[in-house]
Amino acid sequence: MENLHGASASSPRLRVAAKVKTFVLDTNVLLHDPQSIYKFEDNNLAIPVEVLEELDGIKGEQSTERGRNARRVHRILQELLPDSRSMHEGVKLSNGGTLSIIINPYLADPSRRSPAMDRLRAILPDLSKKDNRIIAAALFVQERFPPPTILVTKDVNVQLKARAVGLESQDYLNDKVPETDDEASYREISLNVYELQRFCSEGAFDLDAGSAQPLYLNEYVLLRSDEGKTMPARYYGDGLVRRLKIPDFVKAPGGIPIRPRNLEQQFFMDGLLDDSIHMLTCYGKAGTGKTLLSTACALHQTHDDHSQYDGVSISRPVIALGKDIGFLPGSLEEKMKPWLQPYHDALEVLIPSKPQKEPQFAAKKVSKNKFKKRDDHFSAPMSAPQPSHSSHGGGHGSAPAMKPYERLLRSGLVEIEALAFIRGRSIARRFFILDEAQQLTPHEVKTVITRISEGSKIVLIGDPAQIDNPYVDARSNGLVYCHNRMKGQSIAAHVKLTKGERSRLAELAADLL
């Protein structure tokens, strides 16, 4: 674009088209999507030198996605800007746009004045902050070049500060799904009573091509007759709908039977149990049964010798901002336990511990002295040898009994996966459950899904309305993006759960609070 140092050049060395826009990229956009450099079509692209400095401080993060993306951006820029001349003059991109690195001369020489920089110093006087310096670079570009200048950042606060100084700013929109109204959990198809009877007897029905609503492959629907009779179904393409393939209940090994409580849970169970569906996405607010049903159906399919899957793998983002878990003490299971406690709760429900043969009545007969000995035993240091109490057969000095579901973890039938270490793996013959997928970026979800080998299945669950990651939203998170891009594929399906089944209190809290 311009001589980077702005010393003597009064006009740009690289001519830019006046009918297009100039986008100034913040650091978080490049970290979010390193390929974003190629996704602004034939517009002009400017990267402040402060962004390179921030990337340099992040590239050393060896085990984080941010560190990997920072290194990818450096490699891309090294390829596009191989020498000092290209850095100073800018380059043309293959998509027709231009790329320049911007150094703001007003920051190097405070004596130089301009109306925009005077306004910036009056509103944001602390120019030692990187965010303010990036905004200053964007104002410099806005002053020097005729096209509209837009600062692109995923930091909402930076967007607000940029607008406060008269600079247009927006989020990175390339990976956002189209803005649509809140979709219903399922659609209804009207049939007459004879057509519905035929569907009930044959298990399938061909919809009239002239009157059928546009459905996507593997979409769940509800068939309704004029008399109000209903039947759930799934669309298989070419106008064909079929009955759901679900048993009366599913059961974990040694556990209790679990049955779907509503229509949406029937849809979810059908997708979980169908081997032809290799990827299932599910939206659902708190208490709709996402965790319990996915775990129950996964264990139901892995406990016999003829199962397609060798076990269940469970993971979720450990921290909303994607930080590493390597500094937490203990084994991988101990590090992940706080984040996977919902699955421990679900396993406890599915495989409850057996009650003691001698409940509270036996405890009433124990003397105060016995209680004192027992308390002394539990308060003693772990390294000290403990005496064995043989009264009442079991003994108070024995180790706590292992919970039934803990045996699944010990045997490897249920595994805990850390997303920080999933890169490079190939996950074969596993039923993979990725919880809280709405906290991940599209690139992070892609990284996980591309690890799934033949014979495996992945289920992504979450609530797009509950997002803690500041760099994704309801339209750009990995769960919504994945559903939008995979919709209509023969091996993918989607379910939306809206009815809470945890308790009446939980349902009211999810809706009203």
C-alpha angles and dihedrals in degrees: 000000000000135000098282096228093047090217106139108345113106096181133042117270091208108053114224128202113258094210095062133068132256114227120198111203125218121214095253092059092058091045090049093050119005089190091059088100088075097043103075095081114216096341127116117264124203127186117193115228088237087068090059089052092052091047089052090058092050101043092081093066096107102184101036132088090233092058093048092048092048090055091048091053090050091053092049093049091045089056095046096041105035098160145025094263094057089046091054099040102031127229139249117248127223091248092060098261131107134243126208138171111225127212113185109224092196090069093049092049112032090186090071110092136198133164092247094049092046088053091048093051090049094052102030106024097166102085092168088083114093093222092056092047091052090051088049090053090051090051089051090054090047091055096047105043131053103223118089109274119220126185109217114205138147091212107098092201092055089050090054094046091049092053090048090062094046100265123131112236136178144168123264101269104181096095097038117113117235114283106251137157118273104285121229120249090244141349128241126228119201119226132168119250094260093052091049091049089051090051091050093051099041100031092227140063137189112229119221105260092214096055104027118114116241104270130180123227115282093010115153117232140174118231112213129186126210088256092059097256113143140195128183118232145165127232114238099182133258090066094299124134122184137194118263116265103222131134124230089260144350124227136194116223106283091000140112126273116265120203129188111257100200143016095268091053088053088056090048093049091050091055093045094052099041110099091199090066108077097174126039125179122196132188118198140148122234115301099018093117102255096136099037097046095044091050093045094049092045093053091042089061098044106048100080130070093244095056120130090221128064093206149320126282120198129190143152137174105287095208126019092235093050097249121166122262096206095107095057114102126249137029124323091266091051092048093049097041097090090053095043097044090114088064092049087053091049092049090049089055094045095045107025121194114257114251118250116263090229108042127175095328093072091049091057091062095055113104124235088252090058090051090051092051091048092050091048089052095053093044093052119105115274092236095055118092111254124220117240117242109205099180116124091017101270101064126222092237096065121103117269112276114259113250114242094245091051088068088063089057093046092049093050094241086119116038131187113224125199112213090211090069101036097094111108095018126122111211110204129183094357133129099226120200116192110191126195089020090161088074092065130083120241089254092053092049089049090052091055097044093049088060091064112104131199112294094031132104130206127204118193115196134174148113115267089200092062107064124153098170106101093208099059132052140184091291102038106040120115097249096054092039092051093050092048095050097041097044112128097018115135094234097045134074138174135211132185119205117201107158116084116222102174096088140316090256093052091048092052092046092051091050103037109028 
